[in-house]
Amino acid sequence: IAKPDARLFQEALQRGGVNADAAVHVGDHPGDDIAGAQQAGLRAVWFNPTGKAWEADKRPDAEIRSLTELPELLRSWQ
């Protein structure tokens, strides 16, 4: 199986012993990463270092341009 198939994300959750509501997926591809993660019940963060315009229907839960932004974002969700 491969992204965006939700089974891939569910398998990762199972192997990690984590529920989807406690997990976040960070990715750069609107379909493979964002849509796939959201279909599996995860929050999805779009890693967009170049500031591209969003061109998909379903919006990510958040957008970051640098991975250094991630800890603050995660704290804001607690």
PyMOL Python script that loads the backbone (N, CA, C, O; Angstrom):
from pymol import cmd

cmd.read_pdbstr("""\
ATOM      1  N   ILE A   1       0.841  -1.190   0.000  1.00  0.00           N
ATOM      2  CA  ILE A   1       0.000   0.000   0.000  1.00  0.00           C
ATOM      3  C   ILE A   1       0.881   1.246   0.000  1.00  0.00           C
ATOM      4  O   ILE A   1       2.020   1.220   0.466  1.00  0.00           O
ATOM      5  N   ALA A   2       0.353   2.296  -0.512  1.00  0.00           N
ATOM      6  CA  ALA A   2       1.129   3.533  -0.620  1.00  0.00           C
ATOM      7  C   ALA A   2       0.217   4.733  -0.358  1.00  0.00           C
ATOM      8  O   ALA A   2      -1.006   4.620  -0.436  1.00  0.00           O
ATOM      9  N   LYS A   3       0.814   5.864  -0.051  1.00  0.00           N
ATOM     10  CA  LYS A   3       0.035   7.095   0.124  1.00  0.00           C
ATOM     11  C   LYS A   3      -0.678   7.412  -1.177  1.00  0.00           C
ATOM     12  O   LYS A   3      -0.094   7.223  -2.244  1.00  0.00           O
ATOM     13  N   PRO A   4      -1.877   7.871  -1.138  1.00  0.00           N
ATOM     14  CA  PRO A   4      -2.646   8.373  -0.013  1.00  0.00           C
ATOM     15  C   PRO A   4      -3.568   7.353   0.651  1.00  0.00           C
ATOM     16  O   PRO A   4      -4.446   7.751   1.417  1.00  0.00           O
ATOM     17  N   ASP A   5      -3.410   6.086   0.395  1.00  0.00           N
ATOM     18  CA  ASP A   5      -4.259   5.048   0.983  1.00  0.00           C
ATOM     19  C   ASP A   5      -4.232   5.158   2.512  1.00  0.00           C
ATOM     20  O   ASP A   5      -3.168   5.098   3.129  1.00  0.00           O
ATOM     21  N   ALA A   6      -5.400   5.318   3.104  1.00  0.00           N
ATOM     22  CA  ALA A   6      -5.503   5.488   4.555  1.00  0.00           C
ATOM     23  C   ALA A   6      -4.928   4.296   5.312  1.00  0.00           C
ATOM     24  O   ALA A   6      -4.505   4.437   6.460  1.00  0.00           O
ATOM     25  N   ARG A   7      -4.908   3.131   4.683  1.00  0.00           N
ATOM     26  CA  ARG A   7      -4.365   1.945   5.366  1.00  0.00           C
ATOM     27  C   ARG A   7      -2.893   2.107   5.712  1.00  0.00           C
ATOM     28  O   ARG A   7      -2.435   1.559   6.715  1.00  0.00           O
ATOM     29  N   LEU A   8      -2.153   2.840   4.914  1.00  0.00           N
ATOM     30  CA  LEU A   8      -0.747   3.082   5.203  1.00  0.00           C
ATOM     31  C   LEU A   8      -0.608   3.855   6.512  1.00  0.00           C
ATOM     32  O   LEU A   8       0.211   3.505   7.362  1.00  0.00           O
ATOM     33  N   PHE A   9      -1.403   4.896   6.668  1.00  0.00           N
ATOM     34  CA  PHE A   9      -1.366   5.705   7.884  1.00  0.00           C
ATOM     35  C   PHE A   9      -1.863   4.897   9.078  1.00  0.00           C
ATOM     36  O   PHE A   9      -1.303   4.997  10.170  1.00  0.00           O
ATOM     37  N   GLN A  10      -2.904   4.102   8.880  1.00  0.00           N
ATOM     38  CA  GLN A  10      -3.431   3.270   9.958  1.00  0.00           C
ATOM     39  C   GLN A  10      -2.404   2.233  10.408  1.00  0.00           C
ATOM     40  O   GLN A  10      -2.291   1.951  11.600  1.00  0.00           O
ATOM     41  N   GLU A  11      -1.668   1.674   9.477  1.00  0.00           N
ATOM     42  CA  GLU A  11      -0.603   0.715   9.809  1.00  0.00           C
ATOM     43  C   GLU A  11       0.490   1.400  10.627  1.00  0.00           C
ATOM     44  O   GLU A  11       0.983   0.833  11.601  1.00  0.00           O
ATOM     45  N   ALA A  12       0.866   2.609  10.237  1.00  0.00           N
ATOM     46  CA  ALA A  12       1.881   3.349  10.995  1.00  0.00           C
ATOM     47  C   ALA A  12       1.395   3.635  12.411  1.00  0.00           C
ATOM     48  O   ALA A  12       2.160   3.518  13.368  1.00  0.00           O
ATOM     49  N   LEU A  13       0.134   4.006  12.543  1.00  0.00           N
ATOM     50  CA  LEU A  13      -0.430   4.248  13.870  1.00  0.00           C
ATOM     51  C   LEU A  13      -0.402   2.981  14.718  1.00  0.00           C
ATOM     52  O   LEU A  13      -0.029   3.013  15.890  1.00  0.00           O
ATOM     53  N   GLN A  14      -0.798   1.874  14.113  1.00  0.00           N
ATOM     54  CA  GLN A  14      -0.822   0.602  14.835  1.00  0.00           C
ATOM     55  C   GLN A  14       0.584   0.212  15.288  1.00  0.00           C
ATOM     56  O   GLN A  14       0.784  -0.174  16.440  1.00  0.00           O
ATOM     57  N   ARG A  15       1.542   0.313  14.393  1.00  0.00           N
ATOM     58  CA  ARG A  15       2.919  -0.041  14.742  1.00  0.00           C
ATOM     59  C   ARG A  15       3.483   0.866  15.830  1.00  0.00           C
ATOM     60  O   ARG A  15       4.284   0.436  16.661  1.00  0.00           O
ATOM     61  N   GLY A  16       3.055   2.123  15.814  1.00  0.00           N
ATOM     62  CA  GLY A  16       3.530   3.073  16.820  1.00  0.00           C
ATOM     63  C   GLY A  16       2.732   3.037  18.113  1.00  0.00           C
ATOM     64  O   GLY A  16       3.109   3.669  19.100  1.00  0.00           O
ATOM     65  N   GLY A  17       1.630   2.298  18.106  1.00  0.00           N
ATOM     66  CA  GLY A  17       0.794   2.224  19.295  1.00  0.00           C
ATOM     67  C   GLY A  17       0.143   3.557  19.638  1.00  0.00           C
ATOM     68  O   GLY A  17       0.019   3.911  20.810  1.00  0.00           O
ATOM     69  N   VAL A  18      -0.275   4.300  18.603  1.00  0.00           N
ATOM     70  CA  VAL A  18      -0.830   5.638  18.779  1.00  0.00           C
ATOM     71  C   VAL A  18      -2.202   5.712  18.117  1.00  0.00           C
ATOM     72  O   VAL A  18      -2.420   5.151  17.043  1.00  0.00           O
ATOM     73  N   ASN A  19      -3.121   6.412  18.774  1.00  0.00           N
ATOM     74  CA  ASN A  19      -4.431   6.666  18.167  1.00  0.00           C
ATOM     75  C   ASN A  19      -4.317   7.828  17.184  1.00  0.00           C
ATOM     76  O   ASN A  19      -3.475   8.712  17.343  1.00  0.00           O
ATOM     77  N   ALA A  20      -5.172   7.815  16.174  1.00  0.00           N
ATOM     78  CA  ALA A  20      -5.132   8.858  15.151  1.00  0.00           C
ATOM     79  C   ALA A  20      -5.338  10.250  15.733  1.00  0.00           C
ATOM     80  O   ALA A  20      -4.747  11.218  15.253  1.00  0.00           O
ATOM     81  N   ASP A  21      -6.170  10.356  16.762  1.00  0.00           N
ATOM     82  CA  ASP A  21      -6.427  11.684  17.327  1.00  0.00           C
ATOM     83  C   ASP A  21      -5.247  12.244  18.113  1.00  0.00           C
ATOM     84  O   ASP A  21      -5.262  13.408  18.511  1.00  0.00           O
ATOM     85  N   ALA A  22      -4.229  11.421  18.337  1.00  0.00           N
ATOM     86  CA  ALA A  22      -3.018  11.869  19.042  1.00  0.00           C
ATOM     87  C   ALA A  22      -1.835  12.010  18.094  1.00  0.00           C
ATOM     88  O   ALA A  22      -0.709  12.252  18.529  1.00  0.00           O
ATOM     89  N   ALA A  23      -2.092  11.859  16.803  1.00  0.00           N
ATOM     90  CA  ALA A  23      -0.996  11.872  15.826  1.00  0.00           C
ATOM     91  C   ALA A  23      -1.146  13.034  14.851  1.00  0.00           C
ATOM     92  O   ALA A  23      -2.246  13.530  14.604  1.00  0.00           O
ATOM     93  N   VAL A  24      -0.021  13.445  14.313  1.00  0.00           N
ATOM     94  CA  VAL A  24       0.033  14.504  13.313  1.00  0.00           C
ATOM     95  C   VAL A  24       0.942  14.032  12.188  1.00  0.00           C
ATOM     96  O   VAL A  24       2.009  13.471  12.437  1.00  0.00           O
ATOM     97  N   HIS A  25       0.521  14.259  10.963  1.00  0.00           N
ATOM     98  CA  HIS A  25       1.368  13.940   9.817  1.00  0.00           C
ATOM     99  C   HIS A  25       1.807  15.245   9.171  1.00  0.00           C
ATOM    100  O   HIS A  25       0.986  16.120   8.899  1.00  0.00           O
ATOM    101  N   VAL A  26       3.089  15.368   8.931  1.00  0.00           N
ATOM    102  CA  VAL A  26       3.648  16.536   8.258  1.00  0.00           C
ATOM    103  C   VAL A  26       4.103  16.086   6.881  1.00  0.00           C
ATOM    104  O   VAL A  26       4.884  15.144   6.754  1.00  0.00           O
ATOM    105  N   GLY A  27       3.616  16.759   5.858  1.00  0.00           N
ATOM    106  CA  GLY A  27       3.997  16.383   4.507  1.00  0.00           C
ATOM    107  C   GLY A  27       3.882  17.539   3.547  1.00  0.00           C
ATOM    108  O   GLY A  27       3.299  18.577   3.862  1.00  0.00           O
ATOM    109  N   ASP A  28       4.448  17.345   2.362  1.00  0.00           N
ATOM    110  CA  ASP A  28       4.483  18.428   1.386  1.00  0.00           C
ATOM    111  C   ASP A  28       3.559  18.228   0.194  1.00  0.00           C
ATOM    112  O   ASP A  28       3.475  19.105  -0.667  1.00  0.00           O
ATOM    113  N   HIS A  29       2.869  17.108   0.122  1.00  0.00           N
ATOM    114  CA  HIS A  29       2.025  16.841  -1.049  1.00  0.00           C
ATOM    115  C   HIS A  29       0.547  16.886  -0.656  1.00  0.00           C
ATOM    116  O   HIS A  29       0.119  16.150   0.233  1.00  0.00           O
ATOM    117  N   PRO A  30      -0.243  17.759  -1.324  1.00  0.00           N
ATOM    118  CA  PRO A  30      -1.649  17.908  -0.961  1.00  0.00           C
ATOM    119  C   PRO A  30      -2.454  16.609  -0.992  1.00  0.00           C
ATOM    120  O   PRO A  30      -3.262  16.365  -0.095  1.00  0.00           O
ATOM    121  N   GLY A  31      -2.248  15.789  -1.990  1.00  0.00           N
ATOM    122  CA  GLY A  31      -3.015  14.547  -2.101  1.00  0.00           C
ATOM    123  C   GLY A  31      -2.433  13.418  -1.283  1.00  0.00           C
ATOM    124  O   GLY A  31      -3.117  12.827  -0.447  1.00  0.00           O
ATOM    125  N   ASP A  32      -1.177  13.122  -1.522  1.00  0.00           N
ATOM    126  CA  ASP A  32      -0.551  11.978  -0.862  1.00  0.00           C
ATOM    127  C   ASP A  32      -0.441  12.166   0.644  1.00  0.00           C
ATOM    128  O   ASP A  32      -0.719  11.242   1.408  1.00  0.00           O
ATOM    129  N   ASP A  33      -0.044  13.339   1.067  1.00  0.00           N
ATOM    130  CA  ASP A  33       0.200  13.570   2.483  1.00  0.00           C
ATOM    131  C   ASP A  33      -1.012  14.126   3.220  1.00  0.00           C
ATOM    132  O   ASP A  33      -1.458  13.543   4.208  1.00  0.00           O
ATOM    133  N   ILE A  34      -1.538  15.228   2.757  1.00  0.00           N
ATOM    134  CA  ILE A  34      -2.599  15.907   3.495  1.00  0.00           C
ATOM    135  C   ILE A  34      -3.907  15.126   3.415  1.00  0.00           C
ATOM    136  O   ILE A  34      -4.483  14.782   4.447  1.00  0.00           O
ATOM    137  N   ALA A  35      -4.375  14.849   2.224  1.00  0.00           N
ATOM    138  CA  ALA A  35      -5.637  14.121   2.082  1.00  0.00           C
ATOM    139  C   ALA A  35      -5.541  12.714   2.673  1.00  0.00           C
ATOM    140  O   ALA A  35      -6.464  12.255   3.346  1.00  0.00           O
ATOM    141  N   GLY A  36      -4.436  12.041   2.422  1.00  0.00           N
ATOM    142  CA  GLY A  36      -4.274  10.688   2.954  1.00  0.00           C
ATOM    143  C   GLY A  36      -4.307  10.648   4.468  1.00  0.00           C
ATOM    144  O   GLY A  36      -4.982   9.800   5.051  1.00  0.00           O
ATOM    145  N   ALA A  37      -3.593  11.545   5.107  1.00  0.00           N
ATOM    146  CA  ALA A  37      -3.562  11.587   6.572  1.00  0.00           C
ATOM    147  C   ALA A  37      -4.939  11.926   7.133  1.00  0.00           C
ATOM    148  O   ALA A  37      -5.394  11.301   8.091  1.00  0.00           O
ATOM    149  N   GLN A  38      -5.590  12.900   6.547  1.00  0.00           N
ATOM    150  CA  GLN A  38      -6.911  13.293   7.039  1.00  0.00           C
ATOM    151  C   GLN A  38      -7.931  12.174   6.857  1.00  0.00           C
ATOM    152  O   GLN A  38      -8.804  11.998   7.707  1.00  0.00           O
ATOM    153  N   GLN A  39      -7.841  11.424   5.780  1.00  0.00           N
ATOM    154  CA  GLN A  39      -8.758  10.299   5.567  1.00  0.00           C
ATOM    155  C   GLN A  39      -8.566   9.226   6.630  1.00  0.00           C
ATOM    156  O   GLN A  39      -9.493   8.478   6.939  1.00  0.00           O
ATOM    157  N   ALA A  40      -7.361   9.152   7.187  1.00  0.00           N
ATOM    158  CA  ALA A  40      -7.078   8.165   8.237  1.00  0.00           C
ATOM    159  C   ALA A  40      -7.359   8.726   9.630  1.00  0.00           C
ATOM    160  O   ALA A  40      -7.156   8.032  10.626  1.00  0.00           O
ATOM    161  N   GLY A  41      -7.821   9.968   9.709  1.00  0.00           N
ATOM    162  CA  GLY A  41      -8.182  10.546  10.984  1.00  0.00           C
ATOM    163  C   GLY A  41      -7.098  11.343  11.687  1.00  0.00           C
ATOM    164  O   GLY A  41      -7.279  11.762  12.830  1.00  0.00           O
ATOM    165  N   LEU A  42      -5.975  11.558  11.017  1.00  0.00           N
ATOM    166  CA  LEU A  42      -4.890  12.339  11.592  1.00  0.00           C
ATOM    167  C   LEU A  42      -5.051  13.810  11.237  1.00  0.00           C
ATOM    168  O   LEU A  42      -5.698  14.157  10.249  1.00  0.00           O
ATOM    169  N   ARG A  43      -4.458  14.660  12.050  1.00  0.00           N
ATOM    170  CA  ARG A  43      -4.301  16.052  11.644  1.00  0.00           C
ATOM    171  C   ARG A  43      -3.174  16.083  10.623  1.00  0.00           C
ATOM    172  O   ARG A  43      -2.223  15.305  10.702  1.00  0.00           O
ATOM    173  N   ALA A  44      -3.295  16.991   9.669  1.00  0.00           N
ATOM    174  CA  ALA A  44      -2.303  17.064   8.602  1.00  0.00           C
ATOM    175  C   ALA A  44      -1.738  18.466   8.501  1.00  0.00           C
ATOM    176  O   ALA A  44      -2.473  19.445   8.375  1.00  0.00           O
ATOM    177  N   VAL A  45      -0.419  18.543   8.559  1.00  0.00           N
ATOM    178  CA  VAL A  45       0.285  19.818   8.463  1.00  0.00           C
ATOM    179  C   VAL A  45       0.998  19.861   7.124  1.00  0.00           C
ATOM    180  O   VAL A  45       1.779  18.969   6.789  1.00  0.00           O
ATOM    181  N   TRP A  46       0.721  20.901   6.371  1.00  0.00           N
ATOM    182  CA  TRP A  46       1.365  21.078   5.073  1.00  0.00           C
ATOM    183  C   TRP A  46       2.701  21.778   5.273  1.00  0.00           C
ATOM    184  O   TRP A  46       2.758  22.908   5.757  1.00  0.00           O
ATOM    185  N   PHE A  47       3.771  21.096   4.895  1.00  0.00           N
ATOM    186  CA  PHE A  47       5.108  21.674   4.919  1.00  0.00           C
ATOM    187  C   PHE A  47       5.315  22.360   3.584  1.00  0.00           C
ATOM    188  O   PHE A  47       5.453  21.702   2.553  1.00  0.00           O
ATOM    189  N   ASN A  48       5.335  23.695   3.607  1.00  0.00           N
ATOM    190  CA  ASN A  48       5.333  24.499   2.385  1.00  0.00           C
ATOM    191  C   ASN A  48       6.449  25.544   2.455  1.00  0.00           C
ATOM    192  O   ASN A  48       6.169  26.732   2.610  1.00  0.00           O
ATOM    193  N   PRO A  49       7.703  25.119   2.343  1.00  0.00           N
ATOM    194  CA  PRO A  49       8.809  26.060   2.521  1.00  0.00           C
ATOM    195  C   PRO A  49       8.905  27.136   1.442  1.00  0.00           C
ATOM    196  O   PRO A  49       9.501  28.187   1.678  1.00  0.00           O
ATOM    197  N   THR A  50       8.337  26.898   0.281  1.00  0.00           N
ATOM    198  CA  THR A  50       8.451  27.882  -0.804  1.00  0.00           C
ATOM    199  C   THR A  50       7.232  28.786  -0.929  1.00  0.00           C
ATOM    200  O   THR A  50       7.207  29.661  -1.795  1.00  0.00           O
ATOM    201  N   GLY A  51       6.222  28.594  -0.084  1.00  0.00           N
ATOM    202  CA  GLY A  51       5.043  29.459  -0.115  1.00  0.00           C
ATOM    203  C   GLY A  51       4.138  29.262  -1.306  1.00  0.00           C
ATOM    204  O   GLY A  51       3.530  30.219  -1.785  1.00  0.00           O
ATOM    205  N   LYS A  52       4.035  28.040  -1.796  1.00  0.00           N
ATOM    206  CA  LYS A  52       3.139  27.752  -2.922  1.00  0.00           C
ATOM    207  C   LYS A  52       1.688  28.028  -2.534  1.00  0.00           C
ATOM    208  O   LYS A  52       1.334  27.999  -1.356  1.00  0.00           O
ATOM    209  N   ALA A  53       0.862  28.294  -3.531  1.00  0.00           N
ATOM    210  CA  ALA A  53      -0.575  28.450  -3.304  1.00  0.00           C
ATOM    211  C   ALA A  53      -1.208  27.070  -3.175  1.00  0.00           C
ATOM    212  O   ALA A  53      -0.836  26.143  -3.895  1.00  0.00           O
ATOM    213  N   TRP A  54      -2.154  26.936  -2.266  1.00  0.00           N
ATOM    214  CA  TRP A  54      -2.868  25.673  -2.086  1.00  0.00           C
ATOM    215  C   TRP A  54      -3.808  25.469  -3.262  1.00  0.00           C
ATOM    216  O   TRP A  54      -4.545  26.384  -3.627  1.00  0.00           O
ATOM    217  N   GLU A  55      -3.794  24.276  -3.866  1.00  0.00           N
ATOM    218  CA  GLU A  55      -4.602  24.033  -5.055  1.00  0.00           C
ATOM    219  C   GLU A  55      -5.521  22.830  -4.933  1.00  0.00           C
ATOM    220  O   GLU A  55      -6.081  22.379  -5.932  1.00  0.00           O
ATOM    221  N   ALA A  56      -5.685  22.309  -3.738  1.00  0.00           N
ATOM    222  CA  ALA A  56      -6.565  21.156  -3.543  1.00  0.00           C
ATOM    223  C   ALA A  56      -7.848  21.606  -2.849  1.00  0.00           C
ATOM    224  O   ALA A  56      -7.920  22.714  -2.317  1.00  0.00           O
ATOM    225  N   ASP A  57      -8.848  20.745  -2.858  1.00  0.00           N
ATOM    226  CA  ASP A  57     -10.127  21.081  -2.242  1.00  0.00           C
ATOM    227  C   ASP A  57     -10.038  21.107  -0.721  1.00  0.00           C
ATOM    228  O   ASP A  57     -10.329  22.127  -0.096  1.00  0.00           O
ATOM    229  N   LYS A  58      -9.646  20.013  -0.141  1.00  0.00           N
ATOM    230  CA  LYS A  58      -9.603  19.897   1.325  1.00  0.00           C
ATOM    231  C   LYS A  58      -8.365  20.594   1.851  1.00  0.00           C
ATOM    232  O   LYS A  58      -7.250  20.324   1.405  1.00  0.00           O
ATOM    233  N   ARG A  59      -8.567  21.495   2.805  1.00  0.00           N
ATOM    234  CA  ARG A  59      -7.470  22.282   3.366  1.00  0.00           C
ATOM    235  C   ARG A  59      -6.715  21.488   4.430  1.00  0.00           C
ATOM    236  O   ARG A  59      -7.306  20.650   5.112  1.00  0.00           O
ATOM    237  N   PRO A  60      -5.421  21.743   4.576  1.00  0.00           N
ATOM    238  CA  PRO A  60      -4.673  21.123   5.672  1.00  0.00           C
ATOM    239  C   PRO A  60      -5.129  21.713   7.012  1.00  0.00           C
ATOM    240  O   PRO A  60      -5.760  22.769   7.043  1.00  0.00           O
ATOM    241  N   ASP A  61      -4.814  21.041   8.097  1.00  0.00           N
ATOM    242  CA  ASP A  61      -5.152  21.553   9.421  1.00  0.00           C
ATOM    243  C   ASP A  61      -4.261  22.738   9.789  1.00  0.00           C
ATOM    244  O   ASP A  61      -4.643  23.591  10.590  1.00  0.00           O
ATOM    245  N   ALA A  62      -3.095  22.777   9.206  1.00  0.00           N
ATOM    246  CA  ALA A  62      -2.160  23.881   9.429  1.00  0.00           C
ATOM    247  C   ALA A  62      -1.129  23.871   8.312  1.00  0.00           C
ATOM    248  O   ALA A  62      -0.997  22.899   7.568  1.00  0.00           O
ATOM    249  N   GLU A  63      -0.408  24.971   8.216  1.00  0.00           N
ATOM    250  CA  GLU A  63       0.674  25.101   7.234  1.00  0.00           C
ATOM    251  C   GLU A  63       1.891  25.667   7.937  1.00  0.00           C
ATOM    252  O   GLU A  63       1.787  26.603   8.730  1.00  0.00           O
ATOM    253  N   ILE A  64       3.043  25.091   7.638  1.00  0.00           N
ATOM    254  CA  ILE A  64       4.298  25.632   8.156  1.00  0.00           C
ATOM    255  C   ILE A  64       5.267  25.800   6.994  1.00  0.00           C
ATOM    256  O   ILE A  64       5.196  25.078   5.999  1.00  0.00           O
ATOM    257  N   ARG A  65       6.157  26.745   7.133  1.00  0.00           N
ATOM    258  CA  ARG A  65       7.176  26.969   6.105  1.00  0.00           C
ATOM    259  C   ARG A  65       8.532  26.468   6.549  1.00  0.00           C
ATOM    260  O   ARG A  65       9.436  26.294   5.732  1.00  0.00           O
ATOM    261  N   SER A  66       8.675  26.237   7.846  1.00  0.00           N
ATOM    262  CA  SER A  66       9.929  25.729   8.397  1.00  0.00           C
ATOM    263  C   SER A  66       9.584  24.715   9.478  1.00  0.00           C
ATOM    264  O   SER A  66       8.615  24.892  10.216  1.00  0.00           O
ATOM    265  N   LEU A  67      10.371  23.661   9.569  1.00  0.00           N
ATOM    266  CA  LEU A  67      10.121  22.662  10.613  1.00  0.00           C
ATOM    267  C   LEU A  67      10.317  23.240  12.004  1.00  0.00           C
ATOM    268  O   LEU A  67       9.824  22.676  12.980  1.00  0.00           O
ATOM    269  N   THR A  68      11.027  24.352  12.111  1.00  0.00           N
ATOM    270  CA  THR A  68      11.189  24.985  13.419  1.00  0.00           C
ATOM    271  C   THR A  68       9.862  25.543  13.944  1.00  0.00           C
ATOM    272  O   THR A  68       9.747  25.824  15.137  1.00  0.00           O
ATOM    273  N   GLU A  69       8.870  25.705  13.081  1.00  0.00           N
ATOM    274  CA  GLU A  69       7.543  26.171  13.483  1.00  0.00           C
ATOM    275  C   GLU A  69       6.705  25.059  14.113  1.00  0.00           C
ATOM    276  O   GLU A  69       5.716  25.339  14.790  1.00  0.00           O
ATOM    277  N   LEU A  70       7.087  23.820  13.899  1.00  0.00           N
ATOM    278  CA  LEU A  70       6.262  22.692  14.324  1.00  0.00           C
ATOM    279  C   LEU A  70       6.062  22.614  15.837  1.00  0.00           C
ATOM    280  O   LEU A  70       4.923  22.436  16.270  1.00  0.00           O
ATOM    281  N   PRO A  71       7.104  22.738  16.667  1.00  0.00           N
ATOM    282  CA  PRO A  71       6.862  22.625  18.113  1.00  0.00           C
ATOM    283  C   PRO A  71       5.830  23.626  18.635  1.00  0.00           C
ATOM    284  O   PRO A  71       4.981  23.264  19.449  1.00  0.00           O
ATOM    285  N   GLU A  72       5.890  24.867  18.182  1.00  0.00           N
ATOM    286  CA  GLU A  72       4.917  25.869  18.633  1.00  0.00           C
ATOM    287  C   GLU A  72       3.509  25.514  18.176  1.00  0.00           C
ATOM    288  O   GLU A  72       2.553  25.669  18.935  1.00  0.00           O
ATOM    289  N   LEU A  73       3.377  25.042  16.949  1.00  0.00           N
ATOM    290  CA  LEU A  73       2.084  24.627  16.440  1.00  0.00           C
ATOM    291  C   LEU A  73       1.516  23.493  17.294  1.00  0.00           C
ATOM    292  O   LEU A  73       0.350  23.533  17.687  1.00  0.00           O
ATOM    293  N   LEU A  74       2.331  22.495  17.576  1.00  0.00           N
ATOM    294  CA  LEU A  74       1.857  21.367  18.368  1.00  0.00           C
ATOM    295  C   LEU A  74       1.454  21.813  19.769  1.00  0.00           C
ATOM    296  O   LEU A  74       0.457  21.326  20.301  1.00  0.00           O
ATOM    297  N   ARG A  75       2.198  22.717  20.372  1.00  0.00           N
ATOM    298  CA  ARG A  75       1.830  23.235  21.697  1.00  0.00           C
ATOM    299  C   ARG A  75       0.492  23.946  21.638  1.00  0.00           C
ATOM    300  O   ARG A  75      -0.295  23.858  22.581  1.00  0.00           O
ATOM    301  N   SER A  76       0.220  24.648  20.550  1.00  0.00           N
ATOM    302  CA  SER A  76      -1.041  25.386  20.435  1.00  0.00           C
ATOM    303  C   SER A  76      -2.233  24.438  20.317  1.00  0.00           C
ATOM    304  O   SER A  76      -3.364  24.841  20.590  1.00  0.00           O
ATOM    305  N   TRP A  77      -2.006  23.203  19.921  1.00  0.00           N
ATOM    306  CA  TRP A  77      -3.085  22.225  19.783  1.00  0.00           C
ATOM    307  C   TRP A  77      -3.355  21.441  21.054  1.00  0.00           C
ATOM    308  O   TRP A  77      -4.320  20.680  21.117  1.00  0.00           O
ATOM    309  N   GLN A  78      -2.524  21.613  22.059  1.00  0.00           N
ATOM    310  CA  GLN A  78      -2.715  20.841  23.300  1.00  0.00           C
ATOM    311  C   GLN A  78      -3.837  21.382  24.131  1.00  0.00           C
ATOM    312  O   GLN A  78      -4.126  20.847  25.202  1.00  0.00           O
TER     313      GLN A  78
END
""", "prot")
cmd.dss("prot")
cmd.show_as("cartoon", "prot")
cmd.util.cbc("prot")
cmd.orient("prot")
